[in-house]
Amino acid sequence: MVLWSKLTGVPHGLPPSVDTVVFNVRGPRIAAAILVGAALAAAGAAYQGLFRNPLVSPDILGVSTGAALGAVGGIYLSLGVVAIQTLAFVAGLGAVAVVYTIASALRRHDPVLVLVLAGIVIGTLLGSCVSLLKYLADPYNQLPAITFWLLGSLASVTLGDVRATVPSVLLGLVPLVLLRWRMNVMTLGDDEARALGVDTHRLRLAVVAAATLMTAAVVSISGVVGWIGLLVPHLARFLVGPDFRRLLPASILLGAGYLLGVDTLARTAARIEIPLGVLTAFIGAPFFIWILAASRRGWS
């Protein structure tokens, strides 16, 4: 009724506080859950197809750890919310840029293996930096805020945050949609893809840049929310198969619905709000095992 009144201009007759709750509290949070879940799931599907590895997730190249370091650094310096989100976004992109630079300098080796290993190494290094800042932070003011951000939450998301994140998500999603048939070719391996006329180096760079942009954008407003980029693409692949033309939209829809449901559960399951990172792990781990047990076709 409130949304219909907003669209048509017809008064809904409800108290003004209802508009405040819908458009300033619940509305931005629902939109953020849909946006974050869809972006992380799409990035996970792209990474798993690109690296031909079922255990790859959006944070494999260090983007989540880089964003965490940027946000923790902003909290440690007592910066504002916008500055913290900006630092998280820039640091996430910077971390992947460093990883890709290292992989490009070692191109004589297996490019996929070097990229993944470089991501693990840089992610571990950045994680150590996060731990150092947590150790140095004020235990009464800064440390609780750092811990809360690292666990993931949409409680403080505003409509402005969602509006600022949408362009980056769309900018990353459009290349994945346009390159969806080439992603199918990449699952055959680099040699076969090059034989079919695909420039594997440029395609890998484009997909990594697009998936990283989406991940860094949404992590900057939600904090570190794990398992979505790993679990949801597997569920989508189980339902629609490995064809990236169907896998990408299925992952987007399932990721949006999954995080929306988890966020609702986080708000209502207990007296205090449960961090998203905790719930996604509790739900994701057994669900992932069930998917592996139920799938008889294997991963491809």
PAVOGU-662261 format. One record per atom (N, C-alpha, C): x, y, z. Coordinates in steps of 0.001 Angstrom, whole numbers, plus 500000, padded with zeros to 6 digits. Layout:
N
XYZ...
This chain:
300
500827498798500000500000500000500000500871501265500000501916501249500810502800502414500884503543502606499568504015501518498974504714501620497689503765502081496584502552501572496582501573501987495580501247503473495736501138503933496962500888505348497206502042506202496703503270505702496877504443506444496408504469506535494894504038505471494209504068505448492751502939506262492145501752506213492752500581506853492156500286508234492733500805508519493928500504509785494569499207509791495343498534508637495425497280508519496161497592508334497652497004509130498541497286508974499982496898507588500473497755507005501336497471505674501850496776505711503215496702506856503858495972506973505106496670506405506323497905505964506188498656505416507320499480506505507985499930506287509214500750507304509891502035507596509121502567508816509240503819509167508539505003508291508949504933507730510153506039506875510590506182505630509718505084505194509081505149504026508216506034504314507010505901505523506442506766505910505325508236505889505744508495506377506940509879506409507434510449505010507561509649504097508113510125502718508289510361502047506945509431502225506014509526501531504724510671502078503881510779503403503779511731503989502833513086504323503447513166504420504752514445504776505381515075503657506201514284502642506558514807501559507399514755500226506656513558499736506394513422498416505775513760498425504282513319499434503578513539499478502135515010499420501743515860500322502273517287500256501922517939498930502294517523498350503407518129497088503834517742495950502896516485495913502483516052494879501538516771495045500207516848496283499725517545496539498459519014496159498550519639496460499689521055496123499865521257494616499900520368493891500575520496492428500628520383491825499233519438492303498454519279491801497080520515492127496253521013493353496367522160493786495576523421493025495961523692492912497255524904492239497723524865490756497371523737490099497629523639488680497319523791488396495840523152489206494994523246489001493554524668489221493056525328490270493535526681490584493072527681489515493489527624489070494747528565488058495220528351486719494508527099486363494262526822485106493567527281485167492117527047486286491451527497486430490067529015486392489976529689487070490910531149487048490921531666485641491188531027484915492096531448483550492376531290482641491172530177482759490457529977481952489252531029482266488197531373483558488054532382483950487070533754483410487443534128483522488704535441483041489147535543481522489008534506480790489404534563479335489330534670478851487888533937479513486978534044479148485573535377479528484965535886480685485334537141481164484766538322480304485197538356479954486491539479479178487018539237477672486970538031477272486507537690475851486400537939475120487725537485475761488802537729475239490138536480475426490987535898474366491533534659474494492312534849475119493685536091475292494127536347475846495453536703477329495411536613477947494248536943479362494111535737480206494511535994481287495222534947482219495645535426483642495356534557484652495479534951486014495122536140486577495891536461486016497043537586486559497806538894485818497545538927484948496520540119484147496262541308485021495856541064486167495228542154487043494789542445488156495783541896488063496972542218489022498018541334490243498077540246490280497296539422491488497271538729491708498616538200490662499229537515490826500513538492491224501612539673490599501603540675490935502621541190492354502418541366492746501146541790494118500876540754495124501331539477494837501040538410495727501488538351495774503012538572494620503654538586494593505115539703495465505674540876495392505059541989496220505527541678497699505362541072498075504233540711499471504028539701499956505050538683499145505319537662499544506295538234499592507706539034498586508054539633498571509392540570499764509566541321500098508520542183501278508582541386502553508785540233502651508099539384503820508288538818503915509681538394502776510234537888502772511609538997503111512592540184502585512348541322502850513238541688504331513240541512504993512087541806506427511982540613507292512367539525506659512817538308507364513266537702508226512149537663507683510945537080508400509818535567508202509793534910508962508924533467508841508789533061507613507999531749507361507947531233506169507285531561506176505802531370507309505143531640507401503710533118507151503421533984507704504238535417507500504049535799506043504267535188505400505242535471503980505503535047503124504311533858503390503778533386502635502625534261502886501400534683504116501226535552504439500091536898503731500212537475503738501410538740503042501624538590501538501384537493500973501821537259499547501600537177499232500111536467500055499377536306499854497933537652499966497217538391501024497500539672501251496837540691500181497218540737499805498490541698498796498941541377497424498341540097497105498184539734495836497552540199495772496112539987496847495365540460496901493983541988496875493934542622497588494860544080497639494885544700496288495164544077495515496052544606494191496374544613493286495146543523493302494395543459492462493193544411492981492125544590494296492048545554494848491088546962494353491387547322494298492661548648493776493047548760492303492683547713491539492959547729490109492638547896489899491138547153490649490341547224490466488888548569490931488343549152491956488956550477492399488529551519491316488783551437490675489928552361489576490232552173488427489247550915488078488970550648486987488037551128487322486628550988488590486214551446488994484883552963488937484773553660489227485873555125489177485855555641487745485806554791486774486133555193485362486137554401484572485101554197485147483934553339484539482916553933483274482307555219483053482513555813481840481946555305480580482645554701480762483824554121479632484549552627479527484207551977478541484765550536478368484570549814479618485074549148480397484185548571481678484618547475481531485662546654480504485543545571480313486501546129479965487874547082479038487903547668478624489168548402479777489840549169480549489060549911481672489627548960482726490166547866482977489461546900483984489899546259483580491226545871482320491344545243481844492575546243481864493737547463481383493497548468481356494556548844482768494996548981483681494030549282485071494382548151485674495199546909485334494859545775485828495634545784485308497060546133484039497222546195483467498573547287484132499397548453484346498779549574484951499495549260486399499892548772487183498941548452488588499239547305488673500243546321487788500111545219487785501072545690487472502480546624486526502598547176486203503916547950487385504495548720488050503640549483489219504099548552490334504567547514490606503797546577491656504186545801491260505447545502489964505587544849489509506804545712489728508037547022489567507872547929489847508985547916491330509340547819492177508325547739493625508584546454493978509323545359493313508970544098493523509684544241493109511146544873491979511375545077491509512756545940492489513548546942493062512896547796494036513573547007495278513982546151495773513078545348496950513409544346496635514518543808495421514538542911495032515620543654495012516953544904494580516926545705494536518148546020495949518648546233496892517718546581498261518086545370499131518387544173498686518006542974499510518138542563499672519590541818500755519849541260501005521175540266499892521503540482499121522560539604497969522851538193498350523260537956499621523607536632500033524072535786500689522984536419501333522010535673502028520976535908501447519585537170501339519191537483500942517823537360499437517596537828498640518529537837497191518332536440496597518154535432496985518953534083496457518693533560496821517304533838498067516857533379498475515528534086497661514439535373497407514622536118496606513648535573495185513591535371494589514752534858493220514802533476493115514174532612494087514457531262494086513905531302494194512380532183495033511847532269495202510388532774493920509732533762493290510343534338492085509752533364490913509741532375490921510631531389489845510669530272490033509646530154491231509086529158491488508060527797491858508622527224492946508099525904493383508551525342494405507568524022494446507478523334495449506658522537496414507524522787496406508820521979497190509750522113498682509513523278499141509103523506500581508965523485501059507516523044500215506602523009500598505187521912501619504948522222502647504175521246503679503828520927503614502342519885504345501962519515504389500552520629505010499716521364505953500287522495506538499581523590505529499311523824504606500263524816503550500043524415502660498865523144502318498815522663501465497726522801502176496391522412503445496348522524504201495098523965504324494635524881504487495575526289504634495214526893503323494739526332502195495171526888500886494838526340500335493527525108500682493188524464500134491994525282500360490721525809501566490440526588501744489193527788500806489086528508500596490184529665499706490143529246498262489882528144497836490493527657496481490270527226496300488814526505497264488272526079497178486875527279497217485932528267498046486259529464498140485424530233496825485404530178496077486493530818494770486520529963493673485928528646493803486029527749492753485568527598492745484045527599493924483428527398494000481980528458493219481205529772493351481505530758492544480769530551491042480934530128490597482119529891489174482314528746488683481432527718489510481265526601489134480399527045489100478941527835490085478525528280490146477136529274489037476795530038488581477780531077487573477534530634486169477941529332485965478116528870484703478695529196483505477800529166483655476476529465482497475636530956482183475638531793483215475765533234482981475863533594482280477178532817482548478220533050481858479487532825480356479336531870479960478516531673478540478254532899477934477577533516478680476675534710478195475989535875478063476963535966478975477925537077478949478880537067477703479747535933477074479912535881475857480717536591474693480040536900474827478739537608473770478027539102473798478288539610474926478791541052475071478988541610476147478067542762476679478417543337477783477659543694477385476235544301476219476050544725475806474715543527475641473787542485474986474257541294474802473436540610476133473158540574477029474162539941478332473967540691479160472929542015479142472999542800479879471994542614479279470599542466477974470522542241477334469225540905477745468618539960478111469478538649478567469003538589480076468809539740480745468927539808482177468638539573483093469820539632482596471042539407483419472235540751483879472783540893485179473004542094485721473634541961485503475141542565484450475628542360484061477024542906485093478003544010485745477649544591486730478578543655487919478763543149488461477664542248489619477757540924489231478402540439488043478074539179487607478671539334487426480175540437486816480602540668486621482033540763487966482745541454488917482140541576490250482739540215490924482848539390490832481794538072491470481808537166490856482863537161489523482966536282488851483929536744489130485353538053489064485591538573489347486929538247490786487336538431491735486406538138493137486715536658493337487014535781492722486214534340492882486418533888492270487743534323491028488014533919490360489256534494491066490479535720491564490354536343492268491476535641493585491760535263494295490711534564495566490890533257495357491645532503494357491263531242494079491960531481493689493415532448492804493626532703492336494988533165493459495899534115494273495413534621495379496225533518496376496548532631496618495590531559497589495812530603497141496899530162495879496838529168495429497820529797495149499177531034494647499207531692494397500484531921495703501237532105496796500507532350498082501164531154498550501976529934498088501651528754498518502413528233497429503345528586496171503087528019495078503895529021494457504849530313494719504658531312493982505406531575492638504740532341491801505400532725490512504817531610489494505065530932489101503995529862488097504059530317486904503231530656485816503903531202484661503207530155483678502729530592482691501976529835481528501530528872481788500376528439483010500168527463483251499094528090482976497737529278483541497507529938483347496226530420481932495996530528481144497053530928479743496912529728478818496801528732479024497642527593478113497719526584478313496594526172479549496354525070479813495427525378479363493999526575479619493443526841479111492092526741477591491989527120476872493044526971475417493036525494475030492990524681475714493781523245475430493768522646475744492394523050476873491813522552477230490483523003476214489435524239475761489530524754474762488589524012473439488754523653473117489978522895471901490258521496471975489634520926473185489564519559473348489063519488473531487547520422474321486964520315474674485541521473474166484706522495473563485327523617473059484554524754474062484461525854473677483814527047474517483793527072475593482707526090475609481808526072476606480741525998478008481353527033478822481119527121480126481779525986481050481361525393480832480204524272481672479770523057481508480682522883480331481245521804480097482221522316480197483650523581479852483843524140479837485190524208481233485794524589482232484998524726483592485528523400484155486034522328484170485229521060484700485780520518483871486933520710482551486888520247481725488005521000482056489285522307482273489178523106482632490351522675483978490915522389484927490040521969486254490488520664486170491275519689485456490734518388485350491410518508484591492730519231483482492713519376482695493935520178483447494994521233484158494569522038484919495522521238486025496183520420486734495383519599487805495943518593487253496947517908486169496573516930485588497482517556484979498724518732484377498550519399483725499680519804484745500741520468485821500326520909486800501315519732487551501921518686487774501146517492488412501705516884487541502801516825486231502569516313485331503590517223485262504815518538485217504587519476485168505707519409486455506525519288487596505863519209488861506592517928488936507417516829488432506864515584488393507629515733487499508859516383486363508681516621485472509808517541486124510842518531486875510371519461487539511290518738488552512174517692489190511647516959490189512412515952489593513370515458488394513066514311487860513805514613486616514639515765485987514460516029484713515139516360484880516612516799486044517028517195486248518427516866487674518839517053487956520112516769489304520612517720490326520017518947489935519817519919490818519183520180490311517774520593491213516909520827490836515516522080489973515395521953488876514651523072487968514425523863488455513214525181488520513289525978488947512122525762488027510923525745488616509735525482487850508529526551486793508281527819487149508560528890486198508323528750484934509147528204485059510341527996483893511199526888483008510635525774483619510239524643482845509733524958482177508397525614482898507491525936482304506190526849481097506342527733481129507338528605479974507586527812478809508170526942479079509145526146478020509760525215477358508747524629478174507870523709477630506871524475477047505693525521477735505280526220477364504057526969476056504146527631475788505265528471474587505365527662473291505193526606473063505977525846471823505763525106471793504431524644472957503965523944473004502685524886472660501539526128473124501637527132472829500625527423471331500586527518470704501751527745469256501809526568468508501184525349468996501443524169468357500852524187468455499331524585469610498797524644469780497349525659468818496743526817468692497389527839467778496889527343466332496922526602465976497963526100464608498069524964464339497085524145465365496810522982465179495945523334465226494469524425465891494130524798466033492726525530464786492260524996464150491253525603462944490714526346463214489409526182464412488876526831464711487609528241465232487803528571465602489043529895466164489275529969467608488833531101468210489047531291469612488707531984469698487375531548470638486507532206470829485217532140472283484839
